[in-house]
Amino acid sequence: MNIQQKSTINLADLAKEIVEGQGYVLLPNLLSPAEATEARNIVLKLADKERQQKKLIVEGVKERLYGLIYKGEIFEKMVQHPQVLSVIEAILGEDILLGGFSAHILHPGAQRMGVHVDYPYWAMSPPYPQFPVLEVQVIWLVEDFTEDNGAPLFVPESQKLATKPDLAQFEQLAQKITAKAGTAIISHGLCWHDTSVNSTDKPRISILGNYTPQYIHPLEDNLFDFQPQVIDRATPKLKQLLRHDLKSQNKPVFEMKFKLSD
Ligand SMILES: O=C(O)CCC(=O)C(=O)O
């Protein structure tokens, strides 16, 4: 469902589309063109620096840049974007955690990443539990994703199968998701997906958010490249996402909000 296709859209519809419908939704125009360009430029600049420092995770012509929330205010804004979080919270509940927030660079010539479901599902043995939902992924487009620059491929409704992807079925059923810079693709972690080939002469960059319930161990180290000033100015929501507000040196257990029964 492209949000532009409907005039009246509500959170429940979006959450339903992700859980019971095609498995993903597109929210366009969440970043202005200037903000998308700013995020893209910061990633490219940092990647150059971290490549030299051998800090970048490099796999051929694909690269991943971690610790993004500490590397630009635009990323602090994106990781807690209210519209995105509202959709995620409608699925996972309010006690969510950040499992990761990183950039994925597909340089010219990058081949497909490989068909997968997202963490924590890929760390589990299939068949996967359909409920509760254990992860929602956000793919931020910081440039237009086109037919030929590595746009993601998704198999609609595959989250309902709750299985490891079947590669033959994937090739038959996958659809390429093209959209404009500033769009966020919000998807169910069980929805089969891949990246496509970047056959252009420019890098294609996505910013990837992984959101989980509190009982899932984060995929990434949220303290990687930690900058104290980011935590000093962090909103309560960002602190919650980083589990910062739950940490204490003088309390024996994390303060999780939960109800004993309904
Ligand atoms: O960069 C993308 O378009 C998607 C990458 C992805 O699905 C992943 O890293 O799990």
The ligand as a Tripos MOL2 file, in Angstrom:
@<TRIPOS>MOLECULE
LIG
   10     9     1     0     0
SMALL
NO_CHARGES

@<TRIPOS>ATOM
      1 O1         19.4460   -1.6490    1.8920 O.co2     1 LIG1
      2 C1         18.3700   -2.1510    1.6190 C.2       1 LIG1
      3 O2         17.6570   -1.7630    0.7030 O.co2     1 LIG1
      4 C2         17.8330   -3.3250    2.4240 C.3       1 LIG1
      5 C3         18.8770   -4.0410    3.2230 C.3       1 LIG1
      6 C4         18.2930   -5.1090    4.0760 C.2       1 LIG1
      7 O3         17.2280   -5.6120    3.8510 O.2       1 LIG1
      8 C5         19.0080   -5.5860    5.2600 C.2       1 LIG1
      9 O4         20.1590   -5.1960    5.5050 O.co2     1 LIG1
     10 O5         18.4070   -6.3990    6.0180 O.co2     1 LIG1
@<TRIPOS>BOND
     1     1     2 2
     2     2     3 1
     3     2     4 1
     4     4     5 1
     5     5     6 1
     6     6     7 2
     7     6     8 1
     8     8     9 2
     9     8    10 1
@<TRIPOS>SUBSTRUCTURE
     1 LIG1         1 GROUP 0 **** ****
